[in-house]
Amino acid sequence: MRRPGGWWRRKSTPAKVETYTRWSFHFFAAAEFLAVVLPFAGTLHAEAGPWLPALTLGHCALGAVTASRALDWTRGRRPQPVRLLWALAAVTAAVAATAIVIAEHGPDREGVDAAAGAVFGVVLVFGAGFTALGVRSRRRVSAVVAGFTLGAGVVAFPAGLPGAATLAVMVAVFLGAGFLAFTSVFSVWLLDAVFRLDEARDTRARLAVAEERLRFGRDLHDVLGRNLAVIALKSELAVQLARRGRPDAVEQMIEVQRVAQESQREVRDVVRGYREADLGVELAGAQGVLRAAGISCEVSGEPGGLPAEVQSALGWVVRESTTNVLRHGDAGRCSVALLRTAEGVVLTVENDGAGPGGSGGGSGGGSGLAGLRERLRGVAGTLEAGLVGTGTFRVVAAVPLSETTAVREVTS
């Protein structure tokens, strides 16, 4: 069985705010009726007295319906209730005029006069508040308040109310109607803000999913790019050796098999989200792959003692740079230098054979450069890539090493 109140807990936050706003205006309608009936309950038994609560009750019901339809309109579920708004204005004017007539020409009782005056002011104030829900701009809301205020004077003064009293009634209606109109406008603004925040949260969630997909695509590119280049290179070498009848072709194909199996493992790690690049392994792998491709490669520097997150970020720089050296340009030499300084660590990858447009080495563009910069931002690092001379391409990754980073590494 469902527990009481479960319907409320199942609602979303915007739905809860909308329900609260809707029932608040229903409460305003009930408050309008109680404001007339409770203070003058003892005098409404006189002649014409019962008409006052009946008229007020009808006005309250119409106001509640108008408020509900107007809120639906603000949420885009219904067209603007124009006819209902005009009907509310007409009923408000009719009830106010009837109340003045009862006060002036009804039973000569002080209680009836006071009740009629209360009905006159209350229906005008609440009528303006309910009507303000159904208009959009502040200028129209101000026009609604001004119209009900002037209407109070137009109805009251010809009915025989003195000028000073008429002015006092107009001021009271202006203040009360202005307050309720402001409450209506603020309630609609708050409801819209809650729904927009909820939509922004959904949009942020969708963007996070899209960003994760892009990250996943970059990771697959980083993992498979170099390995596929190595497989293509060694397969071509094995074909040439096999045509010459060299037994070394078998060793090359065994190496192709090993690289393919390693690619499968790394793809599985990407899917699981557990993959981290080891800088020492990447440096050794880059040197071996480049030399197998006939590119002279020199590696200097030791990664020992660096935090794991820094090694991972720099390891991806080495991997992506090696991949682009193999895939682009016509490099004959490549150098990888890891330099430790007092401020941090700097990794430099430099190769020749770069084309005029900057392609031919390093991370010359595409998703690789964006992916490396994103990884380095995670460790407060920076990346610079570009031509430094005729046909020479250089990638420089710098990562600061603070005492906090060192303490975190020792602790881990």
N, C-alpha and C positions, 0 to 999 in steps of 0.2 A: 504493500500500500504506500502511496505517496504521502510524505509527511506534509503537514500544513506549512505553507510558505515556500514549498519547493518550486512553485511557479515563479516566484520572485528570484530565487537563486539561479534558476535556469536562464534568466534574462541576461543579455549582455549589458555592459555599462551604459551605452547610449540608449538602449531600450528602457533601462531603469530610470534614467534621467527624463526620457520622454513621458513615461508613465507618471512620474512625480510631477512633471509640469502640467500634464493634462488634468490630473486630479486636484492640483492646486487651484486651477481655474474653476473646476467643479465646486471646490470648497468656497471660492469667491462667490459663486452663484448662491450657495446655501447661506453664506454670510450676509448677502444682500437681503434675503428673505428674513433672516433672524434679526437684522438691524431694524426692521420695521415692526415685526410681530412681538418680539420680547419686550421692548420698552412700553408698548401701548396695548398689551394684551387685555388689560382691564377696561379699556374704553372702546374696543372694537365691536361691542355688542349693540352699540347705538345704531340708529338709522344710518344707512349708507356706510357704516363702519366696516361690515364684512367685505364690501367691495375692495377696500384697500389691500388686505392681504391676498385676495384673489388676483387682483391686477398685478401685484408684486410677484406672486408665484408664477404667473404666466410669463412675466418679463424675465424672471430668473431662469425658467426652463428654456426660453428662447436664447438667452445669453449663453447658457451652458452648451447648447447645440452649436451655436455660432462659434464659440471658442474651440470646440472639438473639430469642427470642419476647417476652421482657420489654421489650426495646428497641422492638420493633414495637408493643407495647401502649402504650408511652409516646408514640409518634408517632401513635397512633390508627388503626393499620392492622389490629390484631387485638384480640380481647377479652382480658381479663386471663387469663394462663395459670394459673388457680387449681389445676387438677389437676396440672399440671407442677410447680408450686411444692411442693405436698404430696408429690408423688413424689420430688422432690429432697430434701426434709426426711427422708422415710422412708429413702431410699437412704443419705443421710448418716449417719443413726442406725445403720442396719444395718452399714455399712462400719466405723464407729467401734467398734461392739460387737464385730464380728469381729476387728478389730485388737487389742482388749483381750484377747479370748479367745486369740488366737494368742500374744500376749505372755505370758499367764499359763500357758497349757496347751500351748503349742507346743514346738518343739525348744528344748532348754536351751542356747541360743547367745546370746551377748551381742549380736551383730549383728542377729539376728532380733528380739530384744526392742526394740532401738533403732529398727529400721525400723518395727515395729508401732506403737511410740509416736509416731513421726513421722507415720505414716499417720493415727493417731487425731487428732492435733492439726491436721494440714493439712486433712483433709476437713471438719472442723468449721469451721475458719476460712474456707475458700473456699466452703463451703456457705452460710454466713451472708452472705458478700459477694454471691454469685449470687442468693440469695433476696431480698436488699434491693432488687434491681433491680425486682422484681415487686410492690412495695408502694408506696403513694403518700405517706402522711403520715410525718412524723418520729417520731410516737409508735409507729407500727407498725414502723418500722425499729429503734427502740430495743427494742421487744418481741422482734424477731427476734434481735438480738444477745444480749439477756438470756436468751432461750429456748435458744439454742445453748450459752451459757455454763453455764446450769443443767443442760442435757443432758449436758455433759461431766462434771459432778460426779456426776450420777445414774448414768451408765454406768461411770465409773472407780471410785468408792468401793465399790459392791457387788462389783466384780470383784476386790477385794483390794488395791487401791492404798492406801497409807497416807494418813492425813488431810492431812498437810502436803503430800505430793506431789499429792493430789487438788486442794487449794487452789491450788497452783502451776500445775497444768494449767488450772484454771478461769480464773486471772488471765491466763495466756498466751492462752487461747482468747478471752477478753474483749477483750484489747488487739488481737490480730490480726483478730478478727471486726469489732471496732469500726472499725479502720482501713479494711478492705476495704468495709464498709458505707458509711462516709463517702465513700470513693472512688466507689462506685456512685451514691450520691445526688448528689454533686457533678458526676459525669459527665452524669447525666440533666439536672441543672439547667443545665449549660453547653450541652448540646445543645438544650434548649428555648429558652435565651436566643439562641442563634445563629439558630434558625428564626424566633423572634419578631422579631429584628432584620431578618431578610430580609423578613418580612412587612411590617414597618414601612417598609422601603425601598420595597417595591412600593406600599404605601399612599401614601407620600410622592410617588412618581412619578405615581400616579393623581390625587392632589390637585393636583400641578403641572399636569397636563393639564387638569383641570377649571378651575383658576385661569386658565390661558391661554385657555380657551374663554370664560370670563367677561370677561377683558380684551378678547378679540376682539369679543365682543358689545358691550361698552361703547364700543370704538373705532368700530364700525359705527354705534352710536347717536349718538356725537359727530359723525361725519362726515355722516350722512344727515339728522340732525334739523334742523339749520339750513337745509341746502340744500333739503330737501323743503318746509319752511315757506316759503322764498323762492319756490320753484316754484309752490306753491299760491297765494301772495299775488299774484305777477305774472301767473299764469294768470287769476285772477279779475279783475285789473285789465285784462288784454287783452280778456277777454270784454266787460266794460263799455265799453271803448273801441270794440270792433268793433260793438257794438250801436248806438253813437252815430255810427258811420261815421268815426271818427277814425283817421288813418293811424298814430298812435302805437302802435296795437295791434301792428303788425308789429315795432316796436322792442322791445316788451315780450316778444313771443314769441321774438325773437332772444336776448334776455337769458335767457329760460327755457331755450332750447337750450344756451346757454353754461354755465349752472349745472348742467344735467343732464350735460353732457360733463365738467365739473369733478368732479361726483359720481362718475362712472365712473372717472376717473383716481384719485381719492382712495380709492375702494374697492379698486382694484387695488394701490395702495400699502399699504393695510391688509393685504391678503393676503400681500404680499411682506414686510411688516414694516419697510419703510423710511420710513414716514411721520413727519414732524416738522412741527409747527406753527410758523410764523414770526409773531412778535408784531406786527411792523409791518404785515404783510399782514392779520392778523386784526383789528387796530384799524381799518384803513381799510375792510375788508370789513364790519365791524360798523356803522360809521358810515353807509356807503352803504345797507346793507340796512334798518337801522332808519328812516332818512330816507325810503326808498322805501315803507315801511309806514306813513308818516305820523307817526312818532315822532321827536320832537326829540332829537338825540344830540350831546353835546359830548365831545370826546376831548382830553385834555391829557397831556403828557409825551412823552418821546422814548425809544424802546427801544434806541437806538444804544449800543454799548459793553457791553451785557449778554451774559453767556455764552450760548452757543447752547442749552444744556440748560435754562437759566432761561427764555429766550425761549419755548422750546417748551412748558414747563409753564404759563407765564402765558398763552400763546396759546390753549391749550385752555380756560383759565378764561374768556377773552373769548368764545370760540366757544360754550361751553356756556351762559354767561350770556345771550348774545344770542339763542340758540335758545329759552331759557325765557321771555325777554321777549316774543318773537313768539308763542309757543304758549300762554302763560298770562296771565290778567289782562287789564287794559285800560289799558296804559301809554300815557302821552302824552309822557313825558320820560324820558331815560336819560342818565347821565353815566358816562364811563370815565376814571379818573385814574390815571396811573402816576407814582409819587413815588419818587425816589431819596433815600436817607438814608445816614448814615455806617455804619449796621449792615447795610443791604441795600436791597431794593426792595419797595414795597407797591403792589399793584394793587387799586383800589376800583371796583366796578361798582354803581351805584345807580339804581333806577327807581321810579316811582310806579305806582299802579294794582294793587298787590298785594292779594290777598284776605285775609280774617281768618285763614285757616289757614296763611298763609305762602307759598301758591302764587301765582304770578303774576310771578315774576322770578327772576333769579339762578339758583342751583342749588338749588331748594327741596326736593329729595329725589330718591328713586329712584336709578337707577344712575349719574346724572350726578354727584351729590355724592360718591359713593364713588369714582368714577373720577378726579375731580379731586383728591381727597385722596391717592389712591394716587400720582398723578403728582407732586404736590407733595412727598410724602415722599421721592421720589427725589432731590430737591434740598434736603432738610432744611427744606422750607417748611410753612406751616400755612394752613388755610382756615377762615374763619368766615362763616356765612350765616344771615340771619334778618331779621325785621322790626325796624326802628329807629324807627318812628313810625307814625302812622295811614296805612296804605296804602303805606308806603315800605319797599322791600326792598333790602338791601345785602349784597354779597359782598365780602369782604376777603381777599386772598391775599398773604401776606408770605413772602419768601424772603431768608434771610441771604446776604450776599456776603462770604466770607472771603478772605484773601490767597491761600489755597490754590486757591480757585475761580478767582481772577483769573489766577494763574500758569498753571493748567491751560488756561484759555482762550487766553492769549497763546501758550503752547506749541503748542496745536492750530492 
